[in-house]
């Protein structure tokens, strides 16, 4: 199991509330859960922190729905590394949403080839000299007969 499948409904409900605490709606931006209504980005974020699955489950089970803000403020003060795990999931989830990208004006990943003259500043100080001295480090792919 991975992503949201590795968590109970109660844990996902707690995590949704936590995400909205970190990223509430405001100034024309949606909350974390509104930006990701199908939870697909939440699932991806959880996959990225799978190594902290047990810790995350423990934190979610301890999160009281009626005093969530106090819980998170105290967690930030008393156990900042645990707080950071929750923050990473919440903010990571939000920043993976294409709707948020559009609101931020982020075009997404685009090819960025080296422009003429762009590498010269590195060559001038001979920073790349050891790399250039190695020569080609790849073997061209042989032609494929179809």
N, C-alpha and C positions, 0 to 999 in steps of 0.2 A: 504494500500500500504506500502511496505517496500523495503529496499535496493535501487537500482537504479530506481525502478518504481516510487518512491516518488519525483523524480527530473525531470526537463525538459531536453530536449536534449541540450540546451544551458548551463544549469547548469552542466550537465555531461561533456560537452566539456571543460568548465572552470576547473572543478575538475580534469579532465585528464591532462590538461596542468599544473595544480598546483602539481599534483602527480609527474609528470616528472621533475618539477623544484626541488622538494625535493629529488627525486631519479632519477637522469639522468643516462643514460647508460655510462659505463666506466669500465676499467680494467677487461674486460671479463664478466661484469655483465650487464644484460638488464636494461632498464629503467622500471619504475613502470608499465607503460601501456604495454610495450612489454612483461613483465613477466606475465601479466594478460590480454591477448588479448580478451577474452570473457567477461571480467568484472565481473566474478563470485566472485572473491575475493573483488573487489570494493563493490559489493552488500553486502557481509558479513560485511565488514568494516563499511559501512553506517548503517547497522542494529545495530551495536554495539554503534553507536553514535546517535541513533534515538532520544534520549532525547534532543539533540542539533540541531534537524532538522531545526527549524526556524532560528537559528543563522547561521547554515551552508548555508542555502539558501540565506540569506542576504549577507554573505561573498562572495558567488559564483556570485551573481548578480552584486556585486560591483567590481568584478575582471576584469580589462580591459585586453583584449587579446593582445593589442599592447604595454602595459607597465606592464606586469605581475610581472617581477622581482622587479621593483620599488614598486609596490603595496605590495608585500609580505615583502620586507625589511622594508617598512614604518609600515606595520601591526605589524611586530615583535617588532619594536621600540615603537610604540604608543599604541598598544593593544595586548600585549603578550598572553593573555588568548584566544583571537580569533585566533591568529597565531597558538597556540598549538592545537586547534581543527582541523585545516587543516593539521598540521603536523601529528597528531595522525592518521587521516584517511590515509594519504599518506604512512607513514611508516608501519602502521598496514596492509594495503593492500599488500604491498611489502613482508613483512615478513610472510604472510600467503601462499604465492605461493610455491608450491612444487618444481618448477624449481629453485627457489632461495634457498630453503632448500638444494637441491642437490649440487648447486654451493658452498654453505657454508659448505657442509659436515655434515649437521644436519640430523640425521636419522629419526627424527620424534619422536612422543611419544612412548615410550617403557615401558613395566612393569618394575618396580624397587622394587622388594621385599626386605624387610629388611634382610640384611646379618647377619650371626652369628657374634656376638660380636659388632655389629654396635650400639646397643642401650645401651650398658653397660656404656658408658661415661655419659649418662643422668641418669641412675640408681644410679651411684656412688654418685652423689651429691644430690640424692633424689629429683631431679626435677620432676620426674614422680610419686612421692609418692602419691600426692592427686588423681591422675588419677587411680592408682592401687588400692587405698583404696576404690574407688567407686565400684569396681568389674565390672562384665559384665553389659553393658548398653543396650544390645540389647536382643530381644527375638528371639530364633531360629524359623525359618519358619517351621510350622508343615508339616509333610509328605503329599504329594499330592497323592490321590488315582486316578489312571487312569481308 
